[in-house]
Amino acid sequence: MKNWETEYKVDFHIIALTDGKKEIEYNSLIIEGTSPENAEQRINTQFANVAGFRIDKITKIWEY
């Protein structure tokens, strides 16, 4: 077992329908995790109640 934490950049988008128009908001955030799967799980837990939320890409930034 390793005690190292890794920072991941998570690119995501949210699809919303507003007044009959489809709007897509792209964004990213940085999160610590023990693996890319762990980072994805943390993000999905945080955004579980946001309809139209999708993760596009998870990129390792650095490890400490």
Chimera marker file (.cmm) of the C-alpha trace (Angstrom):
<marker_set name="trace">
<marker id="1" x="0.000" y="0.000" z="0.000" r="1" g="1" b="0" radius="0.5"/>
<marker id="2" x="1.330" y="3.405" z="-0.874" r="1" g="1" b="0" radius="0.5"/>
<marker id="3" x="0.679" y="6.594" z="1.065" r="1" g="1" b="0" radius="0.5"/>
<marker id="4" x="1.249" y="8.884" z="-1.888" r="1" g="1" b="0" radius="0.5"/>
<marker id="5" x="-1.471" y="11.174" z="-3.120" r="1" g="1" b="0" radius="0.5"/>
<marker id="6" x="-1.769" y="12.126" z="-6.758" r="1" g="1" b="0" radius="0.5"/>
<marker id="7" x="-3.409" y="15.189" z="-8.249" r="1" g="1" b="0" radius="0.5"/>
<marker id="8" x="-5.633" y="14.638" z="-11.259" r="1" g="1" b="0" radius="0.5"/>
<marker id="9" x="-7.148" y="17.141" z="-13.655" r="1" g="1" b="0" radius="0.5"/>
<marker id="10" x="-10.719" y="16.131" z="-14.444" r="1" g="1" b="0" radius="0.5"/>
<marker id="11" x="-12.267" y="17.561" z="-17.614" r="1" g="1" b="0" radius="0.5"/>
<marker id="12" x="-16.056" y="17.353" z="-17.647" r="1" g="1" b="0" radius="0.5"/>
<marker id="13" x="-19.156" y="18.790" z="-19.251" r="1" g="1" b="0" radius="0.5"/>
<marker id="14" x="-22.740" y="19.387" z="-18.182" r="1" g="1" b="0" radius="0.5"/>
<marker id="15" x="-25.589" y="19.235" z="-20.689" r="1" g="1" b="0" radius="0.5"/>
<marker id="16" x="-28.630" y="21.346" z="-19.862" r="1" g="1" b="0" radius="0.5"/>
<marker id="17" x="-31.852" y="22.176" z="-21.669" r="1" g="1" b="0" radius="0.5"/>
<marker id="18" x="-32.864" y="25.811" z="-21.246" r="1" g="1" b="0" radius="0.5"/>
<marker id="19" x="-35.909" y="27.220" z="-23.024" r="1" g="1" b="0" radius="0.5"/>
<marker id="20" x="-35.761" y="24.330" z="-25.492" r="1" g="1" b="0" radius="0.5"/>
<marker id="21" x="-32.087" y="24.940" z="-26.288" r="1" g="1" b="0" radius="0.5"/>
<marker id="22" x="-29.351" y="22.438" z="-25.574" r="1" g="1" b="0" radius="0.5"/>
<marker id="23" x="-26.461" y="24.091" z="-23.732" r="1" g="1" b="0" radius="0.5"/>
<marker id="24" x="-23.158" y="22.415" z="-22.946" r="1" g="1" b="0" radius="0.5"/>
<marker id="25" x="-20.857" y="23.829" z="-20.278" r="1" g="1" b="0" radius="0.5"/>
<marker id="26" x="-17.268" y="22.559" z="-20.343" r="1" g="1" b="0" radius="0.5"/>
<marker id="27" x="-15.083" y="22.852" z="-17.276" r="1" g="1" b="0" radius="0.5"/>
<marker id="28" x="-12.275" y="21.177" z="-15.340" r="1" g="1" b="0" radius="0.5"/>
<marker id="29" x="-11.087" y="20.822" z="-11.776" r="1" g="1" b="0" radius="0.5"/>
<marker id="30" x="-8.169" y="19.362" z="-9.885" r="1" g="1" b="0" radius="0.5"/>
<marker id="31" x="-8.698" y="16.672" z="-7.264" r="1" g="1" b="0" radius="0.5"/>
<marker id="32" x="-6.471" y="14.445" z="-5.125" r="1" g="1" b="0" radius="0.5"/>
<marker id="33" x="-6.877" y="10.701" z="-5.272" r="1" g="1" b="0" radius="0.5"/>
<marker id="34" x="-5.037" y="7.430" z="-4.912" r="1" g="1" b="0" radius="0.5"/>
<marker id="35" x="-5.812" y="6.379" z="-8.507" r="1" g="1" b="0" radius="0.5"/>
<marker id="36" x="-7.733" y="7.665" z="-11.539" r="1" g="1" b="0" radius="0.5"/>
<marker id="37" x="-10.632" y="5.407" z="-10.546" r="1" g="1" b="0" radius="0.5"/>
<marker id="38" x="-10.639" y="6.890" z="-7.041" r="1" g="1" b="0" radius="0.5"/>
<marker id="39" x="-10.650" y="10.431" z="-8.464" r="1" g="1" b="0" radius="0.5"/>
<marker id="40" x="-13.537" y="9.507" z="-10.782" r="1" g="1" b="0" radius="0.5"/>
<marker id="41" x="-15.487" y="8.020" z="-7.873" r="1" g="1" b="0" radius="0.5"/>
<marker id="42" x="-14.987" y="11.170" z="-5.764" r="1" g="1" b="0" radius="0.5"/>
<marker id="43" x="-16.134" y="13.438" z="-8.606" r="1" g="1" b="0" radius="0.5"/>
<marker id="44" x="-19.175" y="11.278" z="-9.389" r="1" g="1" b="0" radius="0.5"/>
<marker id="45" x="-20.145" y="11.323" z="-5.716" r="1" g="1" b="0" radius="0.5"/>
<marker id="46" x="-19.867" y="15.123" z="-5.593" r="1" g="1" b="0" radius="0.5"/>
<marker id="47" x="-21.902" y="15.652" z="-8.774" r="1" g="1" b="0" radius="0.5"/>
<marker id="48" x="-24.353" y="12.752" z="-8.348" r="1" g="1" b="0" radius="0.5"/>
<marker id="49" x="-27.378" y="15.058" z="-8.263" r="1" g="1" b="0" radius="0.5"/>
<marker id="50" x="-26.393" y="17.085" z="-11.375" r="1" g="1" b="0" radius="0.5"/>
<marker id="51" x="-28.334" y="15.911" z="-14.418" r="1" g="1" b="0" radius="0.5"/>
<marker id="52" x="-26.323" y="15.776" z="-17.627" r="1" g="1" b="0" radius="0.5"/>
<marker id="53" x="-22.924" y="15.552" z="-15.869" r="1" g="1" b="0" radius="0.5"/>
<marker id="54" x="-20.271" y="13.573" z="-17.773" r="1" g="1" b="0" radius="0.5"/>
<marker id="55" x="-16.529" y="13.139" z="-17.246" r="1" g="1" b="0" radius="0.5"/>
<marker id="56" x="-14.534" y="13.585" z="-20.457" r="1" g="1" b="0" radius="0.5"/>
<marker id="57" x="-10.956" y="12.907" z="-19.390" r="1" g="1" b="0" radius="0.5"/>
<marker id="58" x="-8.842" y="12.353" z="-16.273" r="1" g="1" b="0" radius="0.5"/>
<marker id="59" x="-5.177" y="13.362" z="-16.495" r="1" g="1" b="0" radius="0.5"/>
<marker id="60" x="-2.486" y="12.774" z="-13.875" r="1" g="1" b="0" radius="0.5"/>
<marker id="61" x="-0.783" y="16.060" z="-12.967" r="1" g="1" b="0" radius="0.5"/>
<marker id="62" x="1.713" y="15.081" z="-10.291" r="1" g="1" b="0" radius="0.5"/>
<marker id="63" x="2.350" y="12.822" z="-7.330" r="1" g="1" b="0" radius="0.5"/>
<marker id="64" x="3.675" y="13.711" z="-3.870" r="1" g="1" b="0" radius="0.5"/>
<link id1="1" id2="2" r="1" g="1" b="0" radius="0.2"/>
<link id1="2" id2="3" r="1" g="1" b="0" radius="0.2"/>
<link id1="3" id2="4" r="1" g="1" b="0" radius="0.2"/>
<link id1="4" id2="5" r="1" g="1" b="0" radius="0.2"/>
<link id1="5" id2="6" r="1" g="1" b="0" radius="0.2"/>
<link id1="6" id2="7" r="1" g="1" b="0" radius="0.2"/>
<link id1="7" id2="8" r="1" g="1" b="0" radius="0.2"/>
<link id1="8" id2="9" r="1" g="1" b="0" radius="0.2"/>
<link id1="9" id2="10" r="1" g="1" b="0" radius="0.2"/>
<link id1="10" id2="11" r="1" g="1" b="0" radius="0.2"/>
<link id1="11" id2="12" r="1" g="1" b="0" radius="0.2"/>
<link id1="12" id2="13" r="1" g="1" b="0" radius="0.2"/>
<link id1="13" id2="14" r="1" g="1" b="0" radius="0.2"/>
<link id1="14" id2="15" r="1" g="1" b="0" radius="0.2"/>
<link id1="15" id2="16" r="1" g="1" b="0" radius="0.2"/>
<link id1="16" id2="17" r="1" g="1" b="0" radius="0.2"/>
<link id1="17" id2="18" r="1" g="1" b="0" radius="0.2"/>
<link id1="18" id2="19" r="1" g="1" b="0" radius="0.2"/>
<link id1="19" id2="20" r="1" g="1" b="0" radius="0.2"/>
<link id1="20" id2="21" r="1" g="1" b="0" radius="0.2"/>
<link id1="21" id2="22" r="1" g="1" b="0" radius="0.2"/>
<link id1="22" id2="23" r="1" g="1" b="0" radius="0.2"/>
<link id1="23" id2="24" r="1" g="1" b="0" radius="0.2"/>
<link id1="24" id2="25" r="1" g="1" b="0" radius="0.2"/>
<link id1="25" id2="26" r="1" g="1" b="0" radius="0.2"/>
<link id1="26" id2="27" r="1" g="1" b="0" radius="0.2"/>
<link id1="27" id2="28" r="1" g="1" b="0" radius="0.2"/>
<link id1="28" id2="29" r="1" g="1" b="0" radius="0.2"/>
<link id1="29" id2="30" r="1" g="1" b="0" radius="0.2"/>
<link id1="30" id2="31" r="1" g="1" b="0" radius="0.2"/>
<link id1="31" id2="32" r="1" g="1" b="0" radius="0.2"/>
<link id1="32" id2="33" r="1" g="1" b="0" radius="0.2"/>
<link id1="33" id2="34" r="1" g="1" b="0" radius="0.2"/>
<link id1="34" id2="35" r="1" g="1" b="0" radius="0.2"/>
<link id1="35" id2="36" r="1" g="1" b="0" radius="0.2"/>
<link id1="36" id2="37" r="1" g="1" b="0" radius="0.2"/>
<link id1="37" id2="38" r="1" g="1" b="0" radius="0.2"/>
<link id1="38" id2="39" r="1" g="1" b="0" radius="0.2"/>
<link id1="39" id2="40" r="1" g="1" b="0" radius="0.2"/>
<link id1="40" id2="41" r="1" g="1" b="0" radius="0.2"/>
<link id1="41" id2="42" r="1" g="1" b="0" radius="0.2"/>
<link id1="42" id2="43" r="1" g="1" b="0" radius="0.2"/>
<link id1="43" id2="44" r="1" g="1" b="0" radius="0.2"/>
<link id1="44" id2="45" r="1" g="1" b="0" radius="0.2"/>
<link id1="45" id2="46" r="1" g="1" b="0" radius="0.2"/>
<link id1="46" id2="47" r="1" g="1" b="0" radius="0.2"/>
<link id1="47" id2="48" r="1" g="1" b="0" radius="0.2"/>
<link id1="48" id2="49" r="1" g="1" b="0" radius="0.2"/>
<link id1="49" id2="50" r="1" g="1" b="0" radius="0.2"/>
<link id1="50" id2="51" r="1" g="1" b="0" radius="0.2"/>
<link id1="51" id2="52" r="1" g="1" b="0" radius="0.2"/>
<link id1="52" id2="53" r="1" g="1" b="0" radius="0.2"/>
<link id1="53" id2="54" r="1" g="1" b="0" radius="0.2"/>
<link id1="54" id2="55" r="1" g="1" b="0" radius="0.2"/>
<link id1="55" id2="56" r="1" g="1" b="0" radius="0.2"/>
<link id1="56" id2="57" r="1" g="1" b="0" radius="0.2"/>
<link id1="57" id2="58" r="1" g="1" b="0" radius="0.2"/>
<link id1="58" id2="59" r="1" g="1" b="0" radius="0.2"/>
<link id1="59" id2="60" r="1" g="1" b="0" radius="0.2"/>
<link id1="60" id2="61" r="1" g="1" b="0" radius="0.2"/>
<link id1="61" id2="62" r="1" g="1" b="0" radius="0.2"/>
<link id1="62" id2="63" r="1" g="1" b="0" radius="0.2"/>
<link id1="63" id2="64" r="1" g="1" b="0" radius="0.2"/>
</marker_set>
